[in-house]
Amino acid sequence: MFIINFNFVKPIEEVNRFTEDHRNYISEQYNTGKFIIGGPKSPRTGGIVIANCDSKEEVYEILDKDPLIQKEVAEYSIIEFTPVMSTTDLNHYHQ
């Protein structure tokens, strides 16, 4: 699994121009099960997504098509981790 940390690199007014396109694009990733949960940071300086992808390369491929990344208003970092504990609702994501 992966934690995706988005950081805005342009003023929020510029980010807002692409937010709807971004949300439409990542909705597709939630529909496929690649993204599990996410949302904006507080304060709104970026966002966090938990992803269930097969590889870091797959995460890069998805994110490089994200409108916020393509329009260069956000950057991201990725942390890979192995889940070993969760609430019972999420047990199927770990061994």
C-alpha distances in whole Angstrom, upper triangle without the diagonal:
4,7,10,13,16,20,23,25,28,30,29,32,30,27,28,30,27,25,26,25,21,21,22,20,17,18,18,14,14,17,15,12,10,10,10,12,13,17,19,20,23,25,24,23,20,17,13,11,7,6,5,6,8,8,9,12,11,10,13,15,14,15,18,19,19,23,22,21,24,26,25,25,22,19,16,14,10,8,6,6,6,7,11,13,13,16,17,16,12,13,12,9,9,12
4,6,10,13,16,19,22,25,27,25,28,27,24,25,27,24,22,23,22,19,19,21,18,15,17,17,14,14,17,16,13,10,9,10,11,12,15,17,17,20,22,21,20,16,14,10,8,6,5,7,7,10,9,8,11,11,8,11,14,12,12,15,17,16,20,19,18,21,23,22,22,18,16,12,10,6,5,4,6,8,10,13,15,15,18,19,18,15,16,16,12,13,16
4,6,10,13,16,19,22,24,22,26,25,21,23,25,22,20,22,21,17,17,20,18,14,17,18,14,14,18,17,15,12,10,10,10,9,12,13,13,17,18,17,16,13,10,7,6,5,6,9,11,13,12,11,14,13,10,12,15,13,12,16,17,16,19,17,16,20,22,20,19,16,14,10,8,6,5,6,8,11,11,15,15,15,18,20,19,16,18,18,14,15,18
4,6,10,13,16,18,20,19,22,21,18,19,21,18,17,19,18,14,15,17,15,12,15,16,13,14,17,17,15,12,10,11,11,9,11,12,12,16,17,15,14,10,8,6,5,6,7,11,11,14,13,10,13,12,9,10,13,11,9,12,14,13,15,13,13,16,18,16,16,12,10,7,6,5,7,9,11,14,15,19,19,18,21,23,21,18,21,20,17,18,22
4,7,10,13,16,17,17,20,19,16,18,20,17,16,18,18,15,15,18,17,14,17,18,16,16,20,20,18,15,13,14,12,10,10,10,9,13,14,12,10,7,6,5,7,9,11,14,15,18,16,14,16,16,12,12,15,14,11,14,16,13,15,13,12,16,17,15,14,10,8,5,5,6,8,11,13,17,17,21,21,20,22,25,24,21,23,23,20,21,25
4,7,9,12,14,13,16,15,12,14,16,14,13,16,15,12,13,16,15,13,16,18,16,16,20,20,19,16,14,15,14,11,10,9,9,12,13,10,8,5,5,6,8,11,13,16,17,20,18,15,17,17,13,13,15,13,10,12,14,11,12,9,9,13,14,12,10,6,6,4,7,9,12,15,17,20,21,24,25,24,25,28,26,23,26,26,23,24,28
4,6,9,11,11,14,13,11,13,16,14,13,17,17,14,15,19,17,16,19,21,19,20,24,24,23,20,18,19,17,14,12,10,9,12,11,9,6,4,7,9,12,15,17,20,21,23,22,18,20,20,16,15,18,16,13,14,16,13,14,10,10,14,13,11,9,5,5,6,8,11,14,17,20,23,24,27,27,26,28,31,29,27,29,30,26,28,31
4,6,8,8,11,10,7,11,13,12,11,15,15,13,15,18,17,16,19,21,20,21,25,25,25,22,20,21,19,15,13,11,10,13,11,9,6,5,9,12,14,18,19,23,23,26,24,21,22,22,18,17,19,18,14,15,16,13,12,9,10,13,11,9,6,4,6,9,12,15,18,21,23,27,27,31,31,30,31,34,32,30,32,32,29,31,35
4,7,9,11,10,9,12,14,13,14,17,17,15,18,21,19,19,22,24,23,24,28,28,28,25,23,25,23,19,17,14,14,16,14,12,9,9,12,15,18,21,22,26,25,28,26,23,23,23,20,18,20,19,16,16,17,15,14,10,10,12,11,8,5,5,7,10,13,16,19,23,26,29,30,33,34,33,34,37,35,33,36,36,32,34,37
4,6,8,6,7,10,11,12,13,16,16,15,18,20,20,20,23,25,24,26,28,29,29,27,25,26,24,21,18,15,15,17,15,12,10,10,14,17,20,23,24,28,28,31,29,26,26,26,23,21,22,21,18,17,18,16,14,10,11,13,10,8,5,7,10,13,16,20,23,26,29,32,33,36,36,35,36,39,37,35,38,38,35,37,40
4,5,6,7,9,11,12,13,16,17,16,18,21,21,21,24,26,26,27,30,31,31,29,26,27,25,21,18,15,15,15,13,11,9,11,15,18,21,25,26,30,30,33,32,28,29,29,25,24,25,24,20,20,21,18,16,12,14,16,13,11,8,10,13,16,19,22,25,28,31,34,35,38,38,36,37,40,38,36,39,39,36,38,42
4,5,5,6,9,10,10,13,15,14,15,18,19,19,21,24,24,24,27,29,29,27,24,25,22,19,15,12,13,13,11,8,8,9,13,16,19,23,24,28,29,32,31,28,29,28,24,24,25,23,19,20,20,17,15,12,14,16,13,13,9,10,14,16,19,22,25,28,30,33,33,36,36,34,34,37,35,33,37,37,34,36,40
4,5,5,7,9,10,13,15,14,16,18,20,20,22,24,25,26,28,30,30,29,26,27,25,21,18,15,16,16,14,12,12,13,16,19,22,25,27,31,31,34,33,30,31,30,27,26,26,24,21,22,21,18,15,13,16,17,13,13,10,13,16,19,22,25,28,31,33,36,36,40,39,37,37,40,37,36,39,39,37,39,43
4,5,5,7,9,12,13,13,15,17,18,19,21,23,23,25,27,29,29,27,25,27,24,21,18,16,17,18,16,13,12,13,15,19,21,25,26,29,29,32,31,28,28,27,24,23,24,22,19,19,18,15,12,10,13,13,10,10,7,10,14,17,20,23,27,29,32,35,35,39,39,37,38,40,37,36,39,39,36,38,42
4,5,6,6,10,11,10,12,14,15,15,18,20,20,21,24,25,25,24,21,23,21,17,15,12,14,15,14,10,10,9,12,15,17,21,22,26,26,29,28,25,25,24,21,20,21,19,16,16,16,12,10,7,10,12,9,9,6,8,12,14,18,20,23,26,29,32,32,35,35,33,34,36,34,32,35,35,32,35,38
4,5,5,8,10,10,11,13,15,15,17,20,20,21,23,25,26,24,22,23,21,17,14,12,14,16,15,11,12,11,13,17,18,22,23,27,27,30,30,27,28,26,23,23,23,20,18,19,17,14,11,10,13,14,12,13,10,11,15,17,21,23,26,28,30,33,33,36,36,34,34,36,33,32,36,35,33,36,39
4,6,8,9,10,12,13,14,16,17,19,21,22,24,26,26,25,23,25,23,20,17,16,18,19,18,15,15,14,16,19,20,24,25,28,28,31,30,28,28,26,24,23,23,20,18,18,16,14,10,9,13,13,10,12,10,12,16,18,22,24,27,30,32,35,35,39,38,36,36,39,36,34,38,37,35,37,41
4,6,5,6,9,10,11,12,14,16,17,19,20,22,23,21,19,22,20,17,15,14,17,19,18,14,14,13,14,17,17,21,21,24,24,27,27,25,24,23,20,19,19,17,14,15,13,10,7,6,10,10,8,10,9,10,14,16,19,21,25,27,29,32,32,36,35,33,34,36,33,31,35,34,31,34,38
4,5,5,6,9,10,10,12,15,15,16,18,20,21,20,17,19,17,14,12,11,14,16,16,12,13,11,11,14,15,18,19,22,23,26,26,24,24,22,19,19,19,16,14,15,14,10,8,7,11,12,11,12,10,11,14,15,19,20,23,25,27,30,30,33,33,30,31,33,30,28,32,31,29,32,35
4,5,5,6,9,10,10,13,15,15,17,19,20,19,17,19,17,15,13,13,17,19,19,15,16,14,14,16,16,20,20,23,23,27,27,25,25,23,20,21,20,17,16,17,14,11,9,10,13,14,13,15,13,14,17,18,21,23,25,27,29,31,31,34,34,31,31,33,29,28,32,31,29,32,36
4,6,5,6,9,10,11,13,15,16,18,19,18,16,19,18,16,15,15,18,21,21,17,18,15,15,17,16,19,19,22,22,25,25,23,23,20,18,18,17,14,13,14,11,8,6,8,11,11,11,14,13,13,16,17,20,21,24,26,28,31,30,34,34,32,32,33,30,29,32,31,29,32,35
4,5,5,6,8,10,11,12,14,16,17,15,14,16,15,13,12,12,15,18,19,15,15,12,11,13,13,16,16,19,19,22,22,20,20,18,15,15,15,12,10,12,10,6,5,6,9,10,10,12,11,11,13,14,17,18,21,22,25,27,27,31,30,28,29,31,27,26,29,28,26,29,32
4,5,5,6,9,10,10,12,14,15,14,12,14,13,11,10,11,15,17,18,15,16,13,11,13,12,15,15,18,18,22,22,21,21,19,16,17,17,13,12,14,12,9,9,10,12,14,14,16,14,14,16,16,18,19,21,23,24,26,26,29,29,26,26,28,25,23,27,26,24,27,31
4,6,5,7,9,10,11,13,15,14,13,15,15,14,13,15,18,21,22,19,19,16,15,16,15,17,16,19,19,22,23,22,22,19,17,18,17,13,13,15,12,10,10,11,14,14,15,17,16,16,18,18,21,21,24,25,26,28,28,31,31,28,28,29,26,25,28,27,25,28,32
4,5,6,7,9,10,12,13,12,11,14,14,13,14,15,19,22,23,19,19,16,14,15,13,15,14,16,16,19,20,19,18,15,14,14,13,9,10,11,8,6,8,10,12,12,13,16,15,15,16,16,18,18,21,22,24,26,26,29,29,27,28,29,26,24,27,25,23,27,30
4,5,5,6,9,10,11,9,8,11,11,10,11,13,16,19,21,18,18,14,12,12,10,12,11,13,13,17,17,17,17,14,12,13,13,9,9,12,10,7,10,11,12,13,15,16,16,14,15,14,16,16,18,19,21,23,22,26,26,24,24,25,22,21,24,22,20,23,27
4,5,5,6,9,10,10,9,10,11,11,12,14,18,21,22,19,20,17,14,14,12,13,12,14,15,18,20,19,20,16,15,17,16,12,13,15,13,11,12,14,16,17,18,20,19,18,19,18,20,19,21,21,23,24,23,26,26,24,24,24,21,20,23,21,20,23,27
4,5,5,6,9,9,9,11,13,13,15,17,21,24,25,22,23,19,17,16,13,14,13,14,14,17,18,18,18,14,14,15,14,10,12,14,12,11,13,15,16,17,19,21,20,19,20,19,20,19,21,21,23,24,23,27,27,25,25,25,22,21,23,21,20,23,26
4,5,5,6,5,5,9,10,11,13,16,19,23,24,22,22,18,15,14,11,11,9,10,10,13,15,15,15,12,10,13,12,8,10,13,11,10,13,15,15,17,19,20,20,18,18,16,18,16,18,18,19,20,20,23,24,22,22,23,20,18,20,18,17,20,23
4,5,5,6,5,6,8,10,12,15,18,22,24,21,22,18,15,14,10,10,9,10,11,15,16,17,18,14,13,16,15,12,13,16,15,13,16,17,18,20,21,23,22,20,20,18,19,17,19,18,19,20,19,22,22,19,20,20,17,15,18,16,15,18,22
4,5,8,8,9,11,13,16,19,22,25,27,24,25,22,19,17,14,14,12,12,13,16,18,19,20,16,15,18,17,13,15,18,16,15,18,19,20,21,23,25,25,23,23,21,22,21,22,21,22,22,21,24,24,22,22,21,18,17,19,17,16,20,23
4,6,8,10,12,15,17,21,23,27,29,26,26,23,20,18,14,14,11,10,10,13,15,17,17,13,13,16,15,12,15,17,15,15,18,20,20,21,24,25,25,23,23,21,22,19,21,19,20,20,20,23,23,21,22,21,18,17,19,16,15,18,21
4,5,6,10,12,16,19,22,25,27,25,25,22,18,16,12,11,8,7,9,11,14,16,16,13,13,16,15,13,15,18,17,16,20,21,21,22,25,26,25,23,23,20,20,18,18,17,17,17,16,19,19,17,18,18,15,13,15,13,11,15,18
4,7,10,12,15,18,20,24,26,23,23,20,16,14,10,9,6,5,5,9,11,12,13,10,9,12,12,9,12,15,14,14,17,18,18,20,22,23,23,20,19,17,17,14,15,14,15,15,15,19,19,18,19,20,17,14,16,14,12,15,18
4,6,8,11,14,17,20,22,20,20,16,13,11,7,6,4,6,8,11,13,13,15,12,10,13,13,10,11,15,14,13,16,16,17,19,21,21,21,18,18,15,15,13,14,14,15,15,15,18,18,16,17,19,16,13,16,15,12,15,19
4,7,11,14,16,19,22,20,21,17,14,11,7,6,6,7,10,13,15,16,18,15,13,16,17,14,15,18,18,16,19,19,20,22,24,24,23,20,20,17,17,15,15,14,14,15,13,16,16,13,14,15,12,10,13,12,10,13,17
4,7,11,13,16,18,17,18,15,11,8,6,5,8,10,13,16,18,17,20,17,15,17,19,15,15,19,19,16,19,18,19,22,23,23,22,19,19,16,16,15,15,15,15,16,15,17,16,14,14,16,13,11,15,15,13,16,20
4,7,9,12,15,13,14,11,7,5,4,6,9,12,14,18,19,18,20,18,14,17,18,15,14,17,17,15,16,15,17,20,20,20,18,16,16,14,14,14,14,16,16,18,17,20,19,16,17,19,17,15,18,18,16,19,22
4,7,10,12,10,11,9,5,6,7,10,12,16,18,21,22,20,22,20,17,19,20,17,15,18,18,15,16,14,16,19,19,19,17,14,15,14,15,15,16,18,19,21,20,23,22,19,19,22,19,18,22,22,20,22,26
4,7,8,6,8,6,4,6,9,12,15,19,20,24,24,22,24,22,19,20,21,18,16,19,19,15,16,13,15,19,18,17,15,12,14,13,15,16,17,20,21,23,22,25,24,22,22,25,23,22,25,25,23,25,29
4,6,5,6,6,5,7,10,13,16,20,22,25,25,22,25,24,20,21,23,20,18,20,21,18,18,15,17,20,20,18,15,13,14,13,14,16,17,19,20,23,22,25,24,22,22,26,24,22,26,26,24,26,29
3,5,7,8,9,10,14,17,20,23,25,29,28,26,28,27,24,25,27,24,21,24,25,21,21,18,20,23,22,21,18,16,17,16,18,19,20,23,23,26,25,27,26,24,24,27,26,25,28,29,27,28,32
4,6,8,10,12,16,19,22,26,27,31,30,27,29,29,25,25,28,25,22,24,25,21,21,18,20,23,22,20,17,15,17,17,18,20,21,24,25,28,27,30,28,26,27,30,28,27,31,32,29,31,34
4,6,7,11,14,17,20,24,25,29,28,25,27,26,22,23,25,22,19,21,22,18,17,14,16,19,18,17,13,12,14,15,17,19,20,23,25,28,27,30,29,27,27,30,28,27,30,31,28,30,34
4,7,10,14,17,20,23,24,28,26,24,25,25,21,21,23,21,17,19,20,17,16,13,14,18,16,14,11,9,11,12,14,16,18,22,23,27,26,29,29,27,28,31,29,28,31,31,28,30,34
4,7,10,14,16,20,21,24,23,20,22,21,17,17,19,17,14,16,17,14,14,10,12,15,15,13,10,8,9,9,11,14,16,19,21,24,24,27,27,25,26,29,27,25,28,28,25,27,31
4,7,10,13,17,18,21,21,18,20,19,15,16,18,16,13,16,16,13,14,11,13,16,16,15,13,10,10,9,11,12,14,17,18,21,21,24,23,22,23,25,23,21,24,25,22,24,28
4,7,10,13,15,19,18,16,18,17,13,15,17,15,12,16,17,14,16,13,14,18,19,17,15,12,12,9,10,10,11,13,15,17,17,20,20,18,19,22,20,18,21,21,18,20,24
4,6,10,12,15,15,14,16,14,11,13,15,12,11,15,15,13,15,14,14,18,19,18,17,14,13,10,11,10,11,12,13,15,15,18,18,16,18,20,18,15,18,18,15,18,21
4,7,10,13,13,13,15,14,11,14,16,13,13,16,17,15,18,17,17,20,22,21,20,17,16,13,12,10,10,10,10,12,11,15,15,13,15,17,15,12,15,15,12,14,17
4,6,9,10,10,12,10,8,11,13,10,11,15,15,14,18,17,17,20,22,21,21,18,16,13,13,10,10,9,10,12,12,15,16,15,17,18,16,13,15,14,11,13,17
4,7,9,10,12,10,9,13,14,12,13,17,17,17,20,20,20,22,25,24,24,21,20,16,15,12,12,10,10,10,10,14,15,14,16,17,15,12,13,11,8,11,14
4,6,7,9,6,6,10,11,10,12,14,15,16,19,20,19,21,24,23,24,21,19,16,15,12,12,10,11,12,13,16,18,18,20,21,19,15,16,14,11,13,16
4,7,8,7,8,11,12,12,14,16,17,18,22,23,21,23,26,26,27,24,21,18,17,14,14,11,12,12,14,17,19,19,22,22,21,17,17,15,12,13,15
4,5,5,7,9,10,11,13,14,16,17,21,22,19,21,24,24,25,22,19,16,14,11,12,9,11,12,14,18,20,21,24,25,23,20,20,18,15,15,17
4,5,5,6,9,10,11,12,15,16,19,19,17,19,22,21,22,19,16,13,11,8,9,8,11,13,15,19,21,22,25,26,25,21,22,20,17,17,20
4,5,5,6,9,10,10,13,15,18,19,16,17,21,20,22,19,16,14,13,11,12,11,15,16,19,22,25,25,28,29,27,24,25,23,19,20,22
4,5,5,6,9,10,11,13,17,18,15,17,20,20,21,19,17,14,14,12,13,12,15,16,18,22,24,24,26,27,25,22,23,20,17,19,21
4,5,5,6,8,10,11,15,15,13,15,18,17,18,16,13,11,10,8,11,10,13,15,17,21,22,22,24,26,24,20,22,20,17,19,21
4,5,5,6,9,10,13,14,11,12,16,15,17,14,12,10,10,9,12,12,16,18,20,24,26,25,28,29,27,24,26,24,21,22,25
4,6,5,7,9,13,14,11,12,16,16,18,16,14,13,13,12,15,15,18,20,22,26,28,27,29,30,28,25,27,25,22,24,26
4,6,6,7,11,12,10,11,15,15,16,14,13,12,13,12,15,15,18,20,21,25,26,25,27,28,26,23,25,23,20,22,25
4,5,5,9,9,7,9,12,12,13,11,10,8,10,10,14,15,18,20,22,25,26,26,27,29,27,24,26,24,21,24,27
4,6,8,9,6,7,10,10,12,11,10,10,12,13,16,17,21,23,25,29,30,29,31,33,30,27,30,28,25,27,30
4,6,9,7,7,10,11,13,12,12,13,15,15,19,20,23,25,26,30,31,30,32,33,30,28,30,28,25,28,31
4,6,5,6,9,10,11,10,10,11,14,15,18,19,22,25,26,29,30,28,30,31,29,26,29,27,25,27,31
4,5,5,6,8,9,9,11,13,16,17,21,23,26,28,29,33,33,31,32,34,31,29,32,31,28,31,34
4,6,5,6,5,5,8,10,14,16,19,21,24,27,28,32,32,30,32,34,31,29,32,31,28,30,34
4,5,5,6,5,6,8,12,14,18,20,23,26,27,31,32,30,32,34,32,29,32,31,28,30,33
4,5,8,9,10,12,15,17,21,23,26,29,30,34,35,34,35,37,34,32,35,33,30,32,36
4,6,8,10,13,17,19,23,25,28,31,32,36,37,35,37,39,36,34,37,36,33,35,38
4,6,7,11,14,17,21,23,27,30,31,35,36,34,36,38,36,34,36,35,32,34,37
4,7,11,14,17,21,23,26,30,31,34,34,33,35,37,35,32,35,35,32,34,37
4,7,10,13,17,20,23,26,27,31,31,30,31,34,32,29,32,32,28,30,34
4,7,10,14,17,20,24,25,28,29,28,30,33,31,28,31,30,27,28,32
4,7,10,13,16,20,21,25,25,25,27,30,28,25,27,27,23,25,28
4,7,10,13,17,19,22,23,23,26,28,27,24,26,25,22,23,26
4,6,10,13,15,19,20,20,23,25,24,21,22,22,18,19,22
4,7,10,12,16,17,18,21,23,23,19,20,20,16,17,19
4,7,10,13,15,16,20,22,21,17,18,18,14,14,16
4,6,9,12,13,17,19,19,15,15,15,12,11,13
4,6,9,11,15,17,17,13,13,13,9,8,9
4,6,8,11,13,13,10,9,10,7,5,8
4,7,11,12,13,10,9,10,8,5,6
4,7,9,11,9,7,10,9,7,9
4,6,8,6,6,9,8,8,10
4,5,6,7,10,10,11,13
4,5,5,8,10,11,12
4,6,8,9,11,14
4,5,6,8,11
4,5,6,8
4,6,7
4,7
4
